[in-house]
Amino acid sequence: MNRMRILATGTIMLFALAAGAQQNPAVITTSDGVPTVDAQMSLLTRGLDLTADQQVQLRPILQDLRDGTEKIVHQDGLSQQQREDQVMPLRLDADKRIRVFLTADQQSKLDQVEHEPHPELHGTWEAATADLPPSH
């Protein structure tokens, strides 16, 4: 059973590394202004010194966050504030799920990372939602 888990994890990492090498590292957000999973993973990997296993564990959480955020961004009739209010619980849930896989030191580093500005991940949120009509 352990051998299968190790083999599966190794295979996933190989595919992730190959896919990452083929993607443009400059792509940080998509046209809707939502940060890509790769951009978020890169930030967390650098900031927290994530292991390969942790990266595998965190990727689905970041994908869930991205998918949920993307749905909210594309909802018609919401103001920017309403969108941000709906995204916040998704971020808090992702944070809670991520912390399960981190050491105490990494959790402290995450606290610091979360309080630092990251315009490369969030700078386009306003631009992406500026043309959307506010809710009346």
trRosetta pair geometry for C-beta under 8 A, 3 or more apart (Angstrom, degrees):
i j d omega theta_ij theta_ji phi_ij phi_ji
1 4 5.8 -54 -153 32 31 110
1 5 6.6 30 151 -17 64 106
2 5 5.6 -55 -149 37 35 112
2 6 6.2 33 154 -17 68 106
3 6 5.8 -56 -147 39 31 110
3 7 6.1 31 154 -19 65 108
4 7 5.7 -55 -145 39 30 112
4 8 6.1 31 155 -20 65 107
5 8 5.8 -53 -144 37 28 110
5 9 6.2 27 156 -17 64 108
6 9 5.8 -54 -144 38 29 110
6 10 6.2 29 156 -18 63 108
7 10 5.8 -56 -146 38 28 111
7 11 6.2 29 156 -20 64 107
8 11 5.8 -55 -147 36 29 111
8 12 6.4 29 155 -19 64 106
9 12 5.8 -54 -148 36 30 111
9 13 6.4 30 154 -18 64 106
9 52 7.8 107 161 127 107 104
9 53 6.5 -4 -165 -110 141 79
9 56 5.8 -68 -145 -62 88 178
10 13 5.7 -56 -148 36 31 111
10 14 6.4 33 154 -21 65 104
11 14 5.7 -52 -150 32 32 112
11 15 6.6 26 154 -13 65 105
12 15 5.9 -59 -152 40 32 107
12 16 6.1 31 152 -20 67 109
12 56 5.7 86 105 -128 134 119
13 16 5.5 -55 -142 39 32 112
13 17 6.1 31 158 -18 67 106
13 52 5.4 20 -117 -177 141 118
13 55 7.7 86 -112 82 94 119
13 56 6.4 -67 -69 -68 86 116
14 17 5.9 -55 -146 38 28 108
14 18 6.3 25 156 -16 63 109
15 18 5.7 -56 -144 40 31 110
15 19 6.0 29 157 -18 66 108
16 19 5.9 -55 -143 39 27 109
16 20 6.1 29 156 -20 63 109
16 55 7.5 155 134 131 159 119
16 56 7.5 -145 -18 -94 157 77
16 59 7.3 -106 -118 -85 139 160
17 20 5.7 -54 -143 38 29 112
17 21 6.4 31 156 -22 63 105
18 21 5.8 -54 -149 32 30 111
18 22 6.7 22 154 -14 62 108
19 22 5.9 -63 -153 38 33 107
19 23 6.4 29 154 -23 68 109
20 23 5.9 -56 -144 32 33 109
20 38 6.3 157 -118 -132 91 122
23 27 6.6 -91 168 42 101 126
23 38 6.3 -147 98 -67 154 173
24 27 4.6 87 83 -15 100 104
25 38 7.8 -124 -125 141 58 129
25 42 7.8 104 -153 -87 96 159
27 30 7.6 34 -180 -83 104 57
27 36 6.1 53 127 -20 92 153
27 38 7.5 53 87 66 94 129
27 39 7.5 -120 111 -52 58 111
28 35 6.4 -41 159 -135 74 78
28 36 6.4 -149 -176 18 24 102
28 39 4.3 97 -148 -107 66 146
28 120 5.3 -95 -166 168 160 89
28 121 6.6 -117 168 -90 111 50
29 32 7.8 -124 165 71 99 53
29 33 5.3 0 167 -152 141 30
29 34 6.1 148 -154 69 91 28
29 35 5.3 -58 -94 -93 82 42
29 36 6.5 -162 -104 -21 26 78
29 39 7.1 -43 -57 15 53 164
29 121 7.2 132 -65 -150 102 40
29 124 4.9 -163 66 50 162 139
29 128 7.6 -115 155 -55 137 136
30 33 7.4 -58 70 6 61 19
30 34 5.8 -8 39 56 100 82
30 36 6.4 109 -38 -72 85 88
31 128 7.6 133 143 -121 45 104
32 70 6.3 90 86 -133 153 80
32 73 5.1 107 167 124 122 146
32 74 6.9 -45 -133 -62 145 90
32 128 5.2 79 171 -163 42 131
33 73 7.0 -177 60 -142 96 147
33 124 4.0 -152 -130 119 90 95
33 125 5.0 142 152 -97 129 34
33 126 7.9 -171 -153 34 155 30
33 127 6.1 164 -93 72 129 81
33 128 2.5 -116 -10 -27 133 145
33 129 6.8 -94 46 -22 153 76
34 66 6.0 118 152 -152 122 79
34 69 5.1 146 -133 113 123 118
34 70 5.2 -83 -5 -80 171 78
34 73 6.0 -126 -54 -16 114 155
34 128 7.4 179 -30 159 60 174
35 39 4.9 -119 -173 80 96 126
35 40 5.3 104 127 -52 126 96
35 66 7.1 -109 81 -105 68 102
35 121 4.3 2 -89 -155 140 86
35 122 7.3 -38 -46 -63 117 54
36 39 4.5 98 57 3 85 101
36 40 7.1 -155 92 -1 47 84
36 66 7.2 33 -150 -124 28 146
37 40 5.8 -58 -150 41 33 109
37 41 5.9 34 153 -22 68 110
37 59 6.5 66 171 -155 126 75
37 62 4.7 121 -139 121 87 114
37 63 5.3 4 -97 -80 143 69
37 66 5.4 -87 -63 -20 85 152
38 41 5.6 -54 -141 39 29 112
38 42 6.2 34 156 -24 64 105
39 42 5.7 -51 -148 33 29 113
39 43 6.5 30 154 -18 62 105
39 120 7.1 -151 -170 134 123 102
39 121 6.0 163 134 -101 122 88
40 43 5.8 -55 -151 35 32 112
40 44 6.3 23 156 -11 66 109
40 62 4.9 176 95 -151 136 131
40 65 7.7 179 -165 79 176 133
40 66 7.5 -148 3 -62 144 111
40 121 6.7 86 -84 -127 73 132
41 44 5.9 -60 -146 43 30 106
41 45 5.9 33 156 -24 67 110
41 55 6.4 72 -164 -148 113 94
41 58 6.9 146 -116 103 87 114
41 59 6.3 14 -94 -98 132 78
41 62 6.1 -154 -61 42 85 172
42 45 5.7 -53 -140 35 27 112
42 46 6.3 21 161 -12 63 108
43 46 6.2 -62 -150 40 24 104
43 47 5.9 9 161 -8 63 119
43 113 7.2 132 154 -169 100 128
43 118 6.6 35 -137 -139 149 142
43 120 7.9 171 -80 82 122 118
43 121 6.6 -26 -43 -55 158 134
44 47 5.8 -62 -132 47 27 104
44 48 5.4 -12 180 16 68 119
44 50 6.1 40 129 -31 90 134
44 58 6.6 -131 111 147 155 160
44 62 7.9 -137 4 -75 146 136
44 98 7.8 -105 -139 -160 149 140
44 110 7.7 16 -134 -108 93 94
44 113 7.3 106 -107 151 60 166
45 48 7.0 -66 -121 53 13 84
45 49 7.5 48 176 -114 49 15
45 50 4.6 -81 -117 36 62 111
45 55 6.1 23 -93 -94 111 113
46 49 7.8 7 -173 -67 19 49
47 109 6.0 162 151 155 83 111
47 110 7.5 104 121 -94 119 50
47 112 7.7 -164 -175 86 114 97
47 113 4.3 73 167 -93 153 133
48 54 7.9 -117 112 133 124 150
48 102 6.7 -70 -169 -126 139 119
48 106 4.6 60 -166 -150 107 97
48 109 5.0 151 -108 98 68 131
48 110 6.0 17 -88 -65 123 82
48 113 7.0 -61 -51 -24 89 149
49 106 7.2 -124 57 -100 81 100
49 109 7.8 32 15 84 88 176
50 54 4.2 -133 -164 91 95 125
50 55 5.1 118 128 -59 129 80
50 58 6.9 -68 -140 9 151 143
50 106 7.5 88 -86 -137 66 139
51 54 4.6 98 51 6 76 102
51 55 7.1 -133 95 -7 42 85
52 55 5.6 -51 -151 31 33 115
52 56 6.7 35 151 -19 64 102
53 56 5.7 -54 -154 34 34 112
53 57 6.4 29 151 -16 66 108
54 57 5.5 -57 -147 40 35 111
54 58 6.0 25 159 -15 70 112
54 101 5.3 144 -133 147 84 118
54 102 7.2 75 -141 -88 132 60
55 58 6.0 -60 -139 41 27 105
55 59 6.3 43 160 -41 63 100
56 59 6.2 -41 -148 10 26 116
57 60 7.7 -66 -179 28 32 97
57 61 7.7 18 141 -7 63 114
57 101 4.6 164 113 -118 143 156
58 61 5.4 -64 -159 40 50 115
58 62 6.0 45 149 -19 82 107
58 98 5.7 46 -125 -126 102 91
58 101 6.3 -142 -61 68 86 149
59 62 5.8 -60 -147 40 31 108
59 63 6.2 33 154 -22 66 106
60 63 5.3 -51 -144 36 35 115
60 64 6.4 41 154 -22 66 101
61 64 5.8 -50 -152 33 31 112
61 65 6.6 32 149 -18 62 105
61 94 5.3 129 164 -146 99 82
61 97 4.8 -176 -126 107 130 126
61 98 5.6 174 117 -71 158 79
62 65 5.5 -50 -148 36 35 115
62 66 6.3 36 153 -19 66 105
62 94 6.9 86 -90 -157 45 130
63 66 5.7 -54 -146 38 32 111
63 67 6.2 33 155 -20 66 107
64 67 5.8 -54 -144 37 29 110
64 68 6.2 25 159 -14 64 109
64 90 7.9 -158 130 -163 84 101
64 94 6.9 177 82 -94 101 100
65 68 6.1 -60 -148 40 26 107
65 69 6.1 25 157 -18 64 112
65 90 5.6 133 -134 154 70 105
65 91 6.7 75 -144 -94 120 51
65 93 7.9 178 -91 78 89 92
65 94 4.2 14 -74 -76 126 149
66 69 5.7 -58 -144 39 28 111
66 70 6.1 32 157 -23 64 108
67 70 5.8 -55 -148 34 27 114
67 71 6.7 29 154 -20 61 103
68 71 5.8 -52 -153 31 33 112
68 72 6.6 28 153 -15 65 106
68 87 7.6 141 120 -126 96 66
68 90 4.5 -176 106 -125 139 143
69 72 5.8 -59 -153 38 34 110
69 73 6.2 36 152 -22 68 106
69 87 5.3 50 -117 -127 87 110
69 90 6.1 -167 -61 98 78 155
70 73 5.7 -51 -145 33 31 113
70 74 6.5 16 160 -8 63 111
71 74 6.2 -71 -152 44 27 102
71 75 6.9 44 149 -45 63 95
72 75 5.7 -36 -155 1 37 117
72 78 7.4 -65 -179 71 76 169
72 83 5.4 132 148 -148 104 79
72 86 4.8 180 -136 103 135 125
72 87 5.6 -166 79 -68 159 83
72 90 7.7 -140 -15 -10 141 145
73 83 6.2 68 -98 -155 50 133
73 128 6.6 -18 -160 133 130 125
73 129 6.6 -114 -146 -81 87 101
75 78 5.0 49 96 -6 108 128
75 83 7.4 175 50 -99 107 91
76 132 7.9 -153 -127 -161 50 104
76 133 7.8 20 -164 53 78 101
77 133 7.1 -13 -97 88 39 99
77 135 4.8 66 166 -100 70 93
78 82 4.2 -132 -166 91 92 125
78 83 5.1 114 128 -57 127 81
78 86 7.4 -45 -154 2 151 137
78 132 7.4 -7 69 142 72 134
78 134 7.9 -57 127 -147 27 46
78 135 5.5 -3 -114 -37 24 120
79 82 4.6 99 51 5 75 102
79 83 7.1 -135 95 -4 42 85
79 134 4.1 29 -102 -145 88 89
79 135 5.1 -94 -30 22 82 87
80 83 5.6 -53 -152 35 34 113
80 84 6.3 32 152 -17 66 106
80 126 7.1 32 -144 -121 147 64
80 129 4.8 124 -105 123 94 137
80 130 7.8 15 -73 -82 132 44
80 132 7.5 134 -68 65 75 114
80 134 7.4 -52 -4 -100 73 92
81 84 5.7 -54 -146 38 32 110
81 85 6.2 35 153 -21 65 106
82 85 5.5 -52 -145 36 32 114
82 86 6.4 27 156 -16 64 106
82 135 6.2 21 -2 13 155 134
83 86 5.9 -61 -151 39 30 106
83 87 6.2 26 154 -19 66 109
83 129 6.1 -143 42 -122 161 150
84 87 5.7 -55 -142 37 32 110
84 88 6.5 48 156 -38 63 98
84 125 8.0 76 -86 164 99 138
85 88 6.0 -39 -152 11 29 118
86 89 7.2 -51 -170 27 37 100
86 90 7.6 32 141 -10 62 109
87 90 5.4 -62 -162 39 49 115
87 91 6.2 48 146 -23 79 104
88 91 5.6 -55 -148 35 34 111
88 92 6.3 32 156 -18 67 105
89 92 5.6 -53 -144 39 35 112
89 93 6.2 38 156 -20 67 105
90 93 5.8 -54 -148 37 29 111
90 94 6.3 30 153 -18 64 106
91 94 5.7 -55 -147 37 31 111
91 95 6.2 35 153 -23 65 105
92 95 5.6 -51 -147 33 31 115
92 96 6.5 33 153 -19 63 105
93 96 5.7 -54 -150 35 31 112
93 97 6.3 26 154 -15 66 108
94 97 5.8 -58 -146 41 31 108
94 98 6.0 34 155 -24 67 108
95 98 5.8 -55 -144 34 27 112
95 99 6.5 32 158 -26 62 106
95 110 7.7 146 -149 158 91 130
95 114 7.4 44 -118 -98 129 144
96 99 6.1 -53 -151 27 27 113
96 100 7.7 40 150 -31 56 94
97 100 6.1 -42 -169 9 38 116
98 101 6.4 -72 -172 38 44 101
98 102 6.7 35 143 -24 76 116
98 110 7.3 162 116 -133 124 153
99 102 5.4 -63 -145 32 43 115
99 107 5.6 60 -142 -113 96 106
99 110 7.0 -147 -93 68 85 162
102 106 3.8 -133 -167 96 104 121
102 107 4.9 138 109 -59 127 75
102 110 6.4 -31 -141 -23 173 136
103 106 4.6 94 50 9 75 103
103 107 7.0 -133 95 -8 40 86
104 107 5.6 -52 -149 32 32 114
104 108 6.7 34 151 -18 63 102
105 108 5.8 -53 -155 34 33 112
105 109 6.5 32 148 -16 65 105
106 109 5.4 -51 -146 38 37 113
106 110 6.3 44 150 -25 66 101
107 110 5.4 -47 -147 31 33 115
107 111 6.8 42 149 -23 61 97
108 111 5.6 -45 -156 26 35 115
108 112 7.0 33 147 -14 63 101
109 112 5.6 -54 -156 36 39 112
109 113 6.2 39 148 -20 70 105
110 113 5.4 -51 -141 38 36 112
110 114 6.1 37 158 -22 67 106
111 114 6.0 -57 -149 35 25 111
111 115 6.7 12 156 -9 60 111
112 115 6.1 -71 -153 42 30 102
112 116 6.5 31 153 -27 67 107
113 116 5.9 -56 -149 27 32 112
113 118 8.0 32 177 -56 79 127
118 121 4.4 8 129 27 116 111
118 122 5.9 89 85 6 82 101
119 122 6.3 -82 -125 62 32 77
119 123 3.8 50 -177 -60 79 117
120 123 6.6 14 -69 4 15 117
122 125 5.3 -20 -169 -13 69 120
123 126 7.9 -56 175 26 40 96
123 127 7.7 21 135 2 65 116
124 127 4.8 -60 -156 48 64 115
124 128 5.4 68 143 -30 87 102
125 128 5.9 -59 -147 35 26 109
125 129 6.4 -3 164 4 63 112
126 129 6.4 -72 -142 50 26 92
126 130 5.9 48 157 -56 66 101
127 130 5.7 -33 -139 -1 27 121
129 132 5.0 -49 -162 21 64 122
